[in-house]
Amino acid sequence: MKKILTALCILLLAGAMHLNAQKVAVVDMEYILRAVPAYETANEQLSQLSKKWQGEVEALLTEVQNMYKAYQTEQVFLSAEMKTQREEAILAKERQANELKRKYFGADGDLFKKRQSLMQPIQDEIYNAIQEYCNEKGYQIILDKASTVGLIFVAPKIDVSDDVLVKLGYAK
């Protein structure tokens, strides 16, 4: 009797679990982004802008180094007042370089803002395509297999990345 009751409970639990099962799919955002030409273009623009700004910052830092070397060389011949002026000039130039670096590359700097302005429309387009796809196919959960948040194994049959690319108009 116990065996029959246990088997019946297991069957009931399995049936209840099946009713609550959710349809899950996986996308690879890195794969999708690489297939979107606008993403590659935006990345190239950001790279060029970053190199340009880095060059400006490095030029100022080189100027600071040159000023400091010249100061060290001439220090013996300078009066106390002239030493103070030179030191202040060097520190001011160094502050200028650091401010420029913070302006361009800081947490809320120009590069971050430019990245937001270039990438946000692309990300929104992909998100909307995924959302439409979910609504059409009845998925409740879409996971990104490119992010390493706890995915140990993903069956290729639930990867819908190519379907999302088709939805975006970038069929493979």
N, C-alpha and C positions, 0 to 999 in steps of 0.2 A: 504494500500500500504506500509506504514511504517513497519508494522508487517512482511509482506512478505520479504521486503528488509533486515530487521534485521535478520530474520530466515535464509535467504540466506547467509548473511555475516557470521553468526555463523557456518553454515554448511561448508562454504569455509575455515574458519579458522580451524575448527576441521579436515578437510581433509588435510590441509597444515601441521598441527601439526602431524598428523598420518604419513605423508611422512617423516618427520624429526625425528620420534621416533627412539630411539636407543635401542638396545637390552642390557639389564643390568642383571648382576648376582652378587651374593654375595658369599664370602667364609669366613670361620672362621679360620683364621691363627693359633690361639691357638689350635683348634681342630686338624687341619692338623699336626702341629708340634708335638703334643702329640702322634699322630699315627705313627710318623717316629722314628724308633728305634735309628737311628744315633743321633737324637736330644737329646734323653734321655741320651745316652752314653756321648755325649759332655757336657751336663749339669752336669752330675755326675763328669766328669773329672775336669770341672771348679770349682765345689764345693770343691772337694778334694784339688785342687791346692790353692784355696782361703784360706781354713782352714790352710793348711801348711804354707803359707806365713803370714797369720795373726798370727800364733803361733810364727814365727820368730820375727815379729815386737813387739808382746807383750813381748817376752823374753827380748828384748833390753830395752823396756820401764820399765820392772820390774827391770832390772839391774840398770837403771837410778834411780829409786826410792830407791833401796837399797844403791846405792852410796850416794844419798842425805841424807838418814837417818843416814848413818855412818858419813857423814860429819857433820851433825847437832850434833851428839853425841860427836864427837871428836873436834869440832870447838874451844872449850875453850882452848884446849891444843895445838893448832896449831899456828905456827908463821904466820905472814902476808903473807909471800912468799908461805908457804905450803897451806894456805887457797886459795890463788889465783890459785895455781896449781890444787887443788882439784875441785874448781869451774869450771876451764877451762876444766878439764877432764869430769865433769858431763855434761857441755854444749856440749862438743864434742860428747859424747855418745848420748845425746838427739838429736843432729843434725843428727847423724848417723841413729838413729831410724826413724826420720822424712824423711830422704832421702830414706831409704829403703821402707818406707810406700808409698812415692810418686812414687818410681821406680815400685813397685808392683801394687799399686791401683790408681795411678794418672790417669788423663784424657787420657794420651797416654802411660799408663804403661803396664807392662807385662801381666796383667790379661786382659786388653782391647785387646791387640794384640793377645793373645791366643784365646779369645772369637771370634775375627774376623777370625782367621785361622780355627777354628773348625766350626763356624756357617755359614760362607760365602758360602761354597760349598753346604750346605743343603738349604740355602735360594735361591741360584742360581738354584738348581734343582727344587725347588717348583715353583719359578718364571717361569722357562722354561716350566714346565708342565702346568701352568695356561695360559701362552701365547699360547702354542700349542692348549689347550682346547678352548681358545677364537677363534683362527683361524678356528678350525674345526666346532665350533658351531655358529660362526658368532656374538659373543658378542663384543660390542664396549667398554663396561665399566664393570670392576670387582671391587667391593668394599669389603673391609675387615670389617666384622661385629664385629670382636674382638676389633678393634680400636674404640674408642668412639667419633669419629669425626662426629657428627651430625646425626647419624643414630638413629632414634627414634623407628621405627618399620621396620622389614624385614619379608616379606612373606616367609615362609619355602620353597615354591616351586621354588624360585629363588636362593636358597642356593645350590651351586654346589660343596661344600667341598668334599662330598663323591666321586663325579666324578673326582676331582683332585687327591684324594688318589688312585683311580683306575688307573689313568694315571701314577702316581708315582710307581705303583706296590704294594700298601698297601691296597688292597681291603678290605672293611668292610662288 
